[in-house]
Amino acid sequence: MIKENLIELFANSFRSNWASPAYTNYPENQTVSYSEVASAVARLHILFEQCGVQQGDKIALVGKNSINWCIVYLSTVTYGAVTVPVLHEFNPADINDILEHSESRIAFVDPPLWSKLQTKGSRCLKTVYSLNNFSLLYSENQGFSYDKVENIFSEKYPHGFSKTDVRYVHRSNSELASLNYTSGTTGSSKGVMLSGNALAANITFGIETQMLQPDYKLVAFLPFAHAYGCAFDFLTATCVGCHIYILTKNPSAQLLIDAFAEVKPNMIFSVPMIVEKIYQKKIMPIISKPIIKILLCIPFINSVLKQKMRKSLYDAFGGNFVQIVVGGASVNSDAEKFFRLINFPFTIGYGMTECAPLISYTPYNEFIASSCGRILPKMEVKVIDVNPETGNGEICVRGENLMLGYYKNPEATAEAIDDNNWLHTGDVGYVSNKGDIFLRGRNKTMILGSNGQNIYPEEIEAKLDMMPYVSECLIVKRKKKLVALVYVDPNELEEHHIDEEMLEELLEVNRTELNRQVAKYERIDEIELVKDEFEKTPKKSIKRFMYN
């Protein structure tokens, strides 16, 4: 068990960084200090009390990153309740299902998204508040209005809210703190139960390794509802006392470049897509010129050019950072080689939501090329079912970061975690003598999107299978695109007098309808017809490895 209590980590940070800036909504440039965050947390605690929230109750968060998102999360955890962060990009129907499955009692939702949700008749959800201003959006029984909080707050703290007023409940690290859903489709979705211990283990790793410093500025553009962005851009940064600039708009390459130039962050947590976009925008136009290719072959000029390109890329990220930590997916091999060539300070980590999320990491100056970092000191790693020809096997891990299991899904928990508490990651690779992990593929069917989102093909396939003229289908990733391989029964086509041209039009209608039903990052780019039925196992499951 981690000795540092999760709730006390937040309380100590509020007291230690009282006057320092905590969060800024960017580009609106609205800023709050740590003292203002602590005061806002106290107000929400009053709201929770008036709503009858008990320790262990679930409170859902559905919306884009913002100051208020952070305040609700911190208020929930320090109250002793369980936070349920839901990615706002999930399909509305799937969000409804998550709210129901999680048994969330209260939800804080972005107003535009609220209009698309259908929560009436929920067994558990009784009250919904706006993430914009905490106003009441819905209540089953005339819920408590946030407008009434101020009077109670003034009575409770007649001399103002001070550091000494930062006192929270004691809740053991062994208790459930956060319920993170790996997918938006309830039929086979899994709610990952993260204890205070798992979250504290990630946070204290960031503190102990001095990954972040109190005076650091960050540009947070990864979704906080995703375990990676939440753990380091938000939780660790908050506990250290960083100033976090929260990007409230979609992170286009140009917007990020502008934000980096203005904020000049000291550390950058990213996914490959962002790094690759800026690489393509700043570097590719230069190195693709024939004269540059020639000059790169001349030793002295080669050195000068590499220094200039390194500076150009370094400046594109603000010119003031220690390193870029990339997670969520592998980096394009050409880009990675180029970064190594110019000695660019970046490193790659490996994690899973089930480990809250970090499994392995090394700073850029210790990073081994093509690896994904070294196993964390608070974790263990082993490889099982090793292929004698390749030396690769399934990566298994256990330790302080490990989840409690999948919510209300003991079968999936037993499948993922064995009797000796080893998590079977489903990832294939090998581990060096020093504990560096090298991934070579995935045993699981999960597809990692270029932005780091987890894509579960079976869930998309289940929707597509129900559409006209689709007998069987398989979702695969090809050249960073999602492609639906579809088999159509020729007898059905003949029966309905459907020719090839008509079929293409019908399948395009299916694709449009499918994309309406799924999250943005799950949308299918194209449908490809296959002539024969898919090869199957004796259990009649499609042999996926034959088509990936």
C-alpha positions in Angstrom: 0.0 0.0 0.0 1.3 3.5 -0.9 2.0 5.4 2.3 0.8 8.8 1.0 -3.0 9.1 1.2 -4.6 10.2 -2.1 -7.0 12.8 -0.4 -4.1 14.2 1.7 -2.0 14.7 -1.4 -4.6 17.1 -2.7 -5.1 18.8 0.7 -1.3 19.3 1.2 -1.0 20.8 -2.3 -3.8 23.3 -1.6 -2.1 24.4 1.6 1.4 24.5 0.1 0.5 26.3 -3.1 -2.2 28.6 -1.7 -1.4 31.8 -3.6 -0.1 30.1 -6.8 -2.0 29.9 -10.0 -3.6 26.5 -10.5 -5.7 26.3 -13.6 -6.2 28.5 -16.6 -8.9 27.9 -19.3 -7.0 28.5 -22.6 -7.5 30.5 -24.8 -10.0 32.3 -22.6 -7.3 33.1 -20.1 -9.5 32.6 -17.1 -7.3 31.7 -14.1 -7.9 30.4 -10.6 -5.4 30.0 -7.8 -5.0 26.9 -5.5 -6.8 28.8 -2.8 -9.7 29.5 -5.1 -9.9 25.9 -6.1 -9.9 24.8 -2.4 -12.7 27.3 -1.8 -14.7 26.0 -4.8 -14.2 22.5 -3.5 -15.6 23.5 -0.1 -18.7 24.9 -1.8 -19.3 21.7 -3.8 -19.0 19.7 -0.6 -21.9 21.8 0.8 -23.8 21.0 -2.4 -23.1 17.3 -2.0 -24.2 17.4 1.7 -27.5 19.1 0.7 -28.1 16.4 -1.9 -27.5 13.7 0.6 -24.4 12.2 -1.1 -22.7 9.6 1.0 -19.1 8.3 0.9 -18.8 5.8 -1.9 -21.6 7.3 -4.0 -20.9 7.8 -7.7 -20.7 11.3 -9.2 -20.3 11.4 -13.0 -18.4 14.0 -15.0 -19.4 14.4 -18.7 -17.7 17.2 -20.6 -14.6 18.7 -22.1 -11.6 19.7 -20.0 -12.1 22.9 -18.0 -11.4 24.5 -14.6 -14.9 23.3 -13.4 -14.2 19.7 -14.6 -11.1 19.7 -12.3 -13.0 21.2 -9.4 -15.8 18.6 -9.6 -13.3 15.8 -9.8 -11.3 17.0 -6.8 -14.5 17.8 -4.8 -15.8 14.3 -5.4 -12.6 12.5 -4.3 -12.0 14.7 -1.3 -15.6 14.2 -0.2 -15.0 10.5 -0.2 -17.3 9.8 -3.2 -16.3 8.0 -6.4 -15.7 10.0 -9.6 -17.0 8.6 -12.9 -15.2 10.5 -15.7 -17.0 9.9 -19.0 -15.4 10.9 -22.3 -17.7 13.5 -23.9 -17.0 12.0 -27.3 -18.9 8.9 -26.5 -22.1 8.4 -28.3 -25.0 9.9 -26.2 -26.8 6.5 -26.0 -23.6 5.0 -24.6 -23.2 7.8 -22.1 -26.7 7.1 -20.9 -25.8 3.5 -20.5 -22.6 4.3 -18.5 -24.6 6.6 -16.2 -27.0 3.8 -15.5 -24.4 1.0 -15.3 -22.2 3.1 -12.9 -25.1 3.9 -10.7 -24.1 7.5 -10.7 -26.3 9.5 -8.3 -25.3 13.0 -9.5 -23.9 14.1 -12.9 -22.2 17.3 -14.0 -22.6 17.7 -17.8 -21.8 20.2 -20.5 -25.1 21.8 -21.4 -24.9 21.2 -25.1 -24.4 17.5 -24.5 -27.1 17.3 -21.8 -29.8 18.1 -24.5 -28.8 14.8 -26.3 -29.0 12.6 -23.2 -32.0 10.7 -21.9 -31.7 10.2 -18.2 -35.3 10.3 -17.0 -36.4 7.1 -15.5 -32.9 6.3 -14.3 -32.8 4.0 -11.2 -30.0 6.0 -9.6 -29.4 9.4 -11.3 -31.5 12.0 -9.5 -29.8 15.3 -10.2 -27.8 16.8 -13.0 -25.8 20.1 -12.8 -24.2 22.2 -15.6 -20.4 22.0 -15.8 -20.5 25.6 -17.0 -21.8 27.2 -13.8 -23.2 24.4 -11.6 -26.7 25.5 -12.3 -29.4 22.8 -12.0 -30.2 21.1 -15.3 -32.4 18.3 -14.1 -33.8 17.0 -10.8 -36.2 14.2 -10.1 -37.4 15.8 -6.9 -36.7 19.6 -7.0 -33.0 19.2 -6.3 -30.9 21.6 -4.3 -29.8 24.6 -6.3 -26.2 25.8 -6.3 -27.4 29.3 -5.8 -28.2 28.4 -2.2 -24.7 27.3 -1.4 -23.2 30.7 -0.8 -25.3 31.5 2.2 -24.4 28.2 3.9 -20.8 28.8 2.9 -20.7 32.3 4.5 -22.3 30.9 7.7 -19.9 28.0 7.9 -16.8 30.2 7.3 -17.7 33.6 8.7 -14.1 34.8 8.7 -13.4 33.6 5.2 -12.0 30.3 3.9 -8.3 29.8 4.9 -5.7 27.1 4.7 -6.7 25.7 8.1 -10.2 25.1 6.7 -8.8 22.5 4.2 -9.8 19.4 6.1 -11.2 16.4 4.4 -12.6 13.0 5.3 -10.2 10.1 5.9 -10.7 7.4 3.3 -8.3 4.6 2.9 -6.3 4.2 -0.3 -7.7 0.7 -0.6 -11.2 2.2 -1.3 -12.6 2.8 -4.8 -11.8 6.4 -5.9 -12.5 6.4 -9.7 -14.6 4.4 -12.1 -13.2 4.7 -15.6 -15.0 3.2 -18.6 -12.8 1.8 -21.3 -15.5 2.1 -23.9 -18.8 3.8 -24.6 -20.9 0.7 -25.5 -22.6 -0.9 -22.5 -23.1 -4.3 -24.0 -19.4 -5.2 -23.4 -18.1 -2.1 -21.8 -15.9 -2.4 -18.8 -15.8 0.0 -15.9 -12.2 0.0 -14.5 -12.3 0.3 -10.7 -9.3 2.4 -9.7 -8.5 2.6 -6.0 -7.0 5.6 -4.2 -3.8 3.5 -4.0 -3.5 3.1 -7.8 -4.0 6.8 -8.4 -1.6 7.7 -5.5 1.0 5.3 -6.9 1.0 7.1 -10.2 1.1 10.6 -8.6 3.9 9.7 -6.1 5.9 8.2 -9.0 5.7 11.6 -10.8 6.7 13.4 -7.6 9.5 11.1 -6.5 11.1 11.1 -10.0 10.7 14.9 -10.2 9.0 14.5 -13.5 7.1 17.7 -12.6 8.2 20.7 -10.5 6.1 23.2 -8.5 6.9 26.1 -10.8 6.2 24.2 -14.0 3.7 25.3 -16.6 1.8 22.7 -18.6 -0.5 22.9 -21.7 -3.1 20.2 -21.0 -4.7 19.0 -24.2 -5.3 15.3 -23.6 -8.8 14.5 -22.3 -8.9 14.3 -18.5 -11.5 11.6 -18.8 -8.7 9.5 -20.3 -6.4 7.8 -17.7 -3.1 9.2 -19.2 -4.1 12.9 -19.3 -5.8 12.6 -16.0 -2.9 11.1 -14.2 -0.2 13.5 -15.2 -1.6 16.7 -16.8 -4.1 16.9 -14.0 -3.6 14.8 -10.9 0.2 14.8 -10.5 0.5 18.3 -11.7 -2.1 19.5 -9.2 -0.4 17.6 -6.3 3.0 19.1 -7.3 1.6 22.6 -7.6 2.0 23.3 -11.3 0.2 25.9 -13.3 -2.0 24.0 -15.8 -3.2 25.7 -18.9 -6.3 23.7 -19.9 -7.0 23.7 -23.7 -10.8 24.1 -23.9 -10.9 23.7 -27.7 -10.1 20.9 -30.1 -6.2 20.6 -30.2 -5.5 21.5 -33.9 -1.8 21.6 -34.7 -1.9 25.4 -35.1 -3.8 26.0 -31.9 -1.2 23.9 -30.0 1.7 25.7 -31.6 0.1 29.0 -30.6 -0.5 27.8 -27.0 3.1 26.4 -26.7 4.5 29.7 -28.0 2.5 31.7 -25.5 2.7 29.5 -22.4 6.2 28.0 -23.0 5.5 24.8 -21.1 8.2 23.0 -19.1 6.9 19.5 -19.7 4.6 18.1 -22.4 2.5 15.0 -22.2 1.3 14.0 -25.6 0.0 11.2 -27.9 1.8 10.4 -31.1 -0.8 12.2 -33.3 0.1 15.6 -31.9 3.9 15.1 -32.1 3.6 13.7 -35.7 1.3 16.6 -36.8 3.8 19.2 -35.7 6.7 17.2 -37.1 4.9 17.1 -40.5 4.1 20.8 -40.3 7.5 22.1 -39.2 10.0 19.5 -40.4 8.7 17.5 -43.3 8.5 20.5 -45.7 12.2 21.1 -45.0 13.7 17.6 -45.2 11.7 16.6 -48.2 13.5 19.2 -50.4 16.1 17.5 -52.7 18.8 20.0 -51.8 18.4 19.3 -48.1 18.6 15.6 -48.6 21.9 16.2 -50.4 23.2 18.5 -47.7 22.3 16.0 -44.9 25.0 13.7 -46.5 27.8 16.2 -46.0 29.3 15.8 -42.5 29.8 19.4 -41.3 26.7 20.8 -43.0 24.8 17.8 -41.7 25.6 18.7 -38.1 24.6 22.4 -38.6 21.3 21.4 -40.3 20.4 19.0 -37.6 21.0 21.7 -35.0 18.8 24.1 -36.9 16.0 21.5 -37.3 16.2 20.6 -33.7 15.8 24.2 -32.7 12.9 24.6 -35.2 11.1 21.6 -33.7 12.0 22.6 -30.1 10.7 26.1 -30.7 7.5 24.7 -32.2 6.8 23.2 -28.7 7.5 26.5 -26.9 11.3 26.2 -26.6 11.2 25.8 -22.8 10.5 22.1 -22.1 12.5 19.5 -20.4 11.0 16.6 -22.4 8.0 15.3 -24.2 6.4 12.2 -22.8 4.5 10.2 -25.5 1.9 7.6 -24.6 -1.2 5.9 -25.9 0.2 4.4 -29.1 3.5 4.0 -30.9 5.2 6.8 -32.7 5.6 6.7 -36.5 9.0 5.0 -37.0 10.3 7.6 -39.4 9.5 10.4 -37.0 11.1 8.5 -34.1 14.3 7.9 -36.1 14.4 11.6 -37.0 13.9 12.6 -33.3 16.8 10.4 -32.4 18.9 11.8 -35.2 18.6 15.3 -34.0 18.8 14.4 -30.2 15.3 15.7 -29.6 14.2 15.3 -25.9 11.3 12.9 -26.0 10.5 9.5 -24.5 7.7 6.9 -24.8 5.8 5.4 -21.9 3.5 2.4 -21.7 0.3 2.1 -19.7 -3.3 0.9 -19.5 -6.4 2.3 -17.9 -6.2 -0.8 -15.7 -3.0 0.5 -14.2 -4.2 4.1 -13.7 -2.3 4.1 -16.3 1.5 3.9 -16.0 3.4 0.6 -16.4 6.8 1.7 -17.7 8.7 4.9 -18.2 12.2 6.3 -18.4 13.3 9.9 -18.8 14.5 10.8 -22.3 18.2 10.7 -21.4 17.9 7.0 -20.3 15.4 5.9 -22.9 16.3 2.9 -25.0 15.3 3.3 -28.7 12.2 1.2 -29.8 11.3 0.4 -26.2 8.4 1.9 -24.2 10.4 2.5 -21.0 11.4 0.5 -18.0 9.0 -1.1 -15.6 8.1 1.2 -12.7 9.7 0.4 -9.3 6.2 -0.1 -7.8 5.4 -2.7 -10.5 6.6 -6.1 -11.5 6.7 -7.5 -15.1 7.0 -11.0 -16.6 6.5 -12.6 -20.0 4.5 -15.8 -20.4 3.8 -18.1 -23.3 7.0 -17.1 -25.0 7.4 -18.0 -28.7 10.8 -19.8 -28.9 11.4 -18.5 -32.4 10.8 -14.8 -31.7 11.3 -14.6 -28.0 8.1 -12.7 -27.6 5.3 -13.5 -25.3 2.4 -11.9 -23.4 3.4 -9.1 -21.1 2.0 -9.5 -17.5 2.3 -6.9 -14.7 1.3 -6.5 -11.1 1.9 -4.0 -8.3 0.6 -0.9 -6.7 -0.9 0.6 -9.8 -3.2 -2.3 -10.5 -7.0 -1.8 -10.6 -9.4 -3.4 -8.2 -11.2 -5.1 -11.1 -14.0 -4.4 -13.6 -17.2 -3.0 -12.0 -20.0 -5.6 -11.8 -18.1 -7.9 -14.1 -16.3 -10.6 -12.2 -15.9 -12.8 -15.3 -13.9 -10.1 -17.1 -11.9 -9.5 -14.0 -11.0 -13.2 -13.6 -10.0 -13.3 -17.2 -7.7 -10.3 -16.9 -6.2 -10.9 -13.4 -5.0 -14.4 -12.4 -4.9 -15.9 -8.9 -1.5 -14.5 -8.3 -2.7 -10.9 -9.1 -0.9 -10.7 -12.4 -2.7 -8.6 -15.0 -2.6 -10.2 -18.4 -2.2 -7.2 -20.7 -2.8 -8.9 -24.0 0.3 -7.2 -25.3 3.0 -9.2 -27.0 6.7 -8.4 -26.6 9.8 -9.0 -24.5 11.5 -7.5 -21.5 15.3 -6.7 -21.3 17.4 -7.7 -18.3 17.1 -4.1 -16.9 13.3 -4.2 -17.2 12.8 -2.2 -20.4 9.7 -3.3 -22.2 9.6 -3.8 -25.9 6.2 -4.3 -27.5 5.8 -6.1 -30.7 2.1 -6.4 -31.2 -1.2 -6.9 -29.5 -2.8 -10.1 -28.4 -6.1 -8.3 -27.8 -8.4 -7.2 -30.5 -8.4 -3.6 -29.2 -7.2 -1.1 -31.7 -5.3 2.0 -30.6 -6.3 5.1 -32.4 -3.6 7.6 -33.4 -4.9 9.9 -30.7 -4.5 7.3 -28.0 -8.2 6.3 -27.6 -9.1 2.7 -27.2 -11.2 1.3 -30.0 -13.0 -2.0 -29.4 -13.9 -3.4 -32.9 -16.4 -5.9 -31.6 -18.6 -3.1 -30.4 -18.6 -1.4 -33.8 -19.1 -4.7 -35.6 -22.1 -5.4 -33.4 -23.8 -2.3 -34.7 -22.8 -2.8 -38.3 -23.9 -6.5 -38.3 -27.4 -5.3 -37.6 -27.5 -3.2 -40.8 -29.0 -4.2 -44.2 -27.1 -6.6 -46.4 -24.3 -7.1 -43.9 -23.9 -10.8 -43.2 -20.5 -10.6 -41.5 -18.0 -7.9 -40.8 -14.6 -7.2 -39.3 -13.1 -3.8 -38.3 -9.4 -3.4 -39.1 -6.9 -0.6 -39.0 -5.0 0.1 -42.2 -2.7 3.1 -42.7 -4.2 4.9 -39.7 -7.7 4.4 -41.1 -10.5 2.2 -39.8 -11.8 -0.1 -42.5 -14.9 -2.3 -42.3 -14.4 -5.6 -44.1 -17.9 -6.7 -45.1 -19.2 -10.0 -46.5 -22.6 -9.9 -48.2 -24.7 -13.0 -48.8 -25.0 -13.2 -52.7 -28.3 -15.0 -52.3 -29.8 -12.0 -50.5 -28.6 -9.7 -53.2 -30.1 -11.9 -55.9 -33.4 -12.1 -54.0 -33.6 -8.3 -53.8 -32.3 -7.6 -57.3 -29.3 -5.6 -56.0 -26.5 -5.0 -58.4 -23.0 -3.9 -57.6 -23.6 -0.2 -58.0 -26.7 -0.3 -55.8 -24.8 -2.3 -53.2 -22.1 0.3 -53.0 -24.7 3.0 -52.4 -26.5 0.9 -49.7 -23.3 0.2 -47.9 -22.3 3.9 -47.9 -25.7 4.6 -46.3 -24.8 2.0 -43.7 -21.4 3.6 -43.1 -23.0 7.0 -42.6 -25.6 5.6 -40.2 -22.9 3.7 -38.3 -20.7 6.8 -37.9 -23.7 8.6 -36.5 -24.0 5.9 -33.8 -20.4 5.7 -32.6 -17.8 8.1 -31.1 -15.8 10.3 -33.5 -12.6 8.3 -33.1 -14.6 5.1 -33.9 -15.9 6.3 -37.2 -15.3 4.1 -40.2 -13.3 5.6 -43.1 -14.4 3.1 -45.7 -16.1 -0.2 -46.3 -14.4 -3.0 -48.3 -16.3 -6.0 -49.7 -14.8 -9.4 -49.2 -15.8 -12.2 -51.7 -15.9 -15.1 -49.3 -17.1 -15.8 -45.7 -14.5 -15.1 -43.1 -12.3 -18.0 -41.8 -13.5 -19.1 -38.4 -12.5 -21.1 -35.4 -14.4 -24.2 -34.2 -16.3 -21.8 -31.9 -17.4 -19.9 -35.0 -15.3 -16.8 -34.1 -13.6 -15.0 -37.0 -9.9 -15.6 -37.1 -8.9 -12.0 -36.8 -5.2 -12.5 -37.2 -5.8 -13.5 -40.9 -7.2 -10.1 -41.8 -5.3 -7.6 -39.7 
